[in-house]
């Protein structure tokens, strides 16, 4: 895995249309409203991925150091990605993910 490139930027969610602000304490990776992301990185923050598919949240892991980790699957290429949940994520959706059968 390459180096982590720090990019914390605003964006409009391609899935739900929400205007998503900067996270402020780390890098924003996904929409806190619907939890979807966009497949733009090969390594965190590098913006080197050409796929640009919708990363759909499909599951949840609990890591002793990171806390909730959302599991995403790209609807375009099938790649699986993981990213730490943010403090302002929709907790109802996090709970729903926790009820799904784990991978």
SVG drawing of the C-alpha trace seen along z (x, -y; Angstrom):
<svg xmlns="http://www.w3.org/2000/svg" viewBox="-31 -22 35 36">
<polyline fill="none" stroke="black" stroke-width="0.4" points="0.0,0.0 1.4,-3.4 1.6,-6.5 -1.6,-8.2 -2.2,-11.5 -4.1,-14.0 -7.1,-15.4 -10.1,-16.7 -12.4,-18.4 -16.0,-19.2 -18.0,-17.3 -21.6,-16.6 -22.5,-12.9 -23.1,-11.1 -25.5,-8.7 -27.9,-11.0 -27.0,-14.5 -26.0,-15.8 -23.5,-18.6 -20.8,-17.1 -18.4,-19.3 -14.9,-18.8 -14.4,-16.4 -11.9,-18.6 -10.0,-16.1 -9.1,-13.6 -9.9,-13.1 -13.5,-12.8 -13.9,-9.5 -17.6,-9.0 -21.0,-10.7 -22.1,-10.8 -25.8,-10.9 -25.9,-7.7 -22.4,-6.2 -21.6,-5.8 -18.2,-6.7 -16.6,-7.1 -13.8,-4.7 -11.2,-7.4 -8.1,-6.2 -5.7,-3.3 -4.0,-4.3 -5.7,-6.7 -5.9,-10.2 -3.9,-9.6 -6.9,-10.1 -5.1,-7.6 -8.0,-5.2 -9.7,-5.5 -12.8,-3.5 -14.8,-6.2 -17.6,-3.7 -20.0,-4.0 -18.6,-2.4 -21.7,-1.0 -21.5,-0.2 -22.1,3.5 -20.9,4.4 -19.2,3.3 -16.3,4.5 -15.3,3.4 -11.6,2.7 -10.2,2.4 -8.1,-0.7 -10.2,-2.3 -13.7,-1.6 -16.3,-1.1 -14.9,-0.3 -17.3,-0.4 -16.8,2.2 -17.5,0.9 -18.0,2.8 -17.6,0.9 -20.7,1.3 -18.6,0.9 -15.5,3.1 -16.3,5.1 -13.3,3.9 -13.7,4.2 -12.5,1.2 -12.6,0.4 -12.7,-2.9 -13.1,-4.1 -16.5,-5.5 -16.6,-9.3 -18.0,-10.9 -20.9,-12.5 -22.0,-9.3 -25.6,-8.3 -25.7,-6.0 -28.9,-4.4 -27.2,-3.2 -24.1,-2.1 -26.4,0.0 -28.1,1.5 -24.7,2.5 -23.8,4.2 -26.9,6.4 -25.8,7.7 -24.1,11.0 -20.3,10.4 -18.1,11.2"/>
</svg>
